[in-house]
Amino acid sequence: MSARVVHQAASLCLSYPDDTVLGSATLIDAALREAAPRAAASFAPLLEWWRTTPAPEVETVYVDTFDMSRRHALYLSYWTDGDTRRRGAVLADLKGRYRAAGLALDGSGELPDFLPLVLEFARHAPAEGAALLQEYRPSLELIRLALAERASPYAGVVAAVCDALPGRSPADRQQAMAMAAAGPPRESVGLDAHDPRLLPLEPVGRR
């Protein structure tokens, strides 16, 4: 599986579904089928839902899912630090990591722990981004489980991101919380930094 293709596709799919994002469905599907067939199956329910659902409804569901419910918040440090003073330091650290890797966030309008931005970082700087995703693996798994409980079409996208990381995903929320209590996993992640199958699109932040 090409993790970089999965990361870029997920960054797009978890961004606000404006016309550019929705119009990329066919390209996303083709890139995943070529580079990551297993992941393509996980993305398929969302891409099919995009194709068969009016855009205003897709936009409304996105906002209801990710903006109106903390159970599906896409801000990774929210799950580990909540609305605390420590989270401010965490966000500043993330900005520093992005700058060090040459990734500019100016104009994104999002906090640096917003999952689509983290996934774009993983595409841009594979080793550093993979390490960051591993660091926030419990957050990813809790989002995955919450979306699955909601039967959300976005659940498969987050599941594919988790599948691209080393180790098994926890089976339930209790196991995910135990993973969080144990601290970040220590596995190293090897990624191909020059995968030619990346999508010729940039992720789109929320507008």
Secondary structure, 3 states (H helix, E strand, C coil): CCHHHHHHHHHHHCCCCCHHHHCCHHHHHHHHHHHCHHHHHHHHHHHHHHHHCCHHHHHHHHHHHHHCCHHHCCEHHHHHHCCCHHHHHHHHHHHHHHHHCCCCCCCCCCCCCEHHHHHHHHHHCHHHHHHHHHHCHHHHHHHHHHHHHCCCCCHHHHHHHHHCCCCCCCCCHHHHHHHHHHCCCCCCCCCCCCCCCCCCCCCCCCC
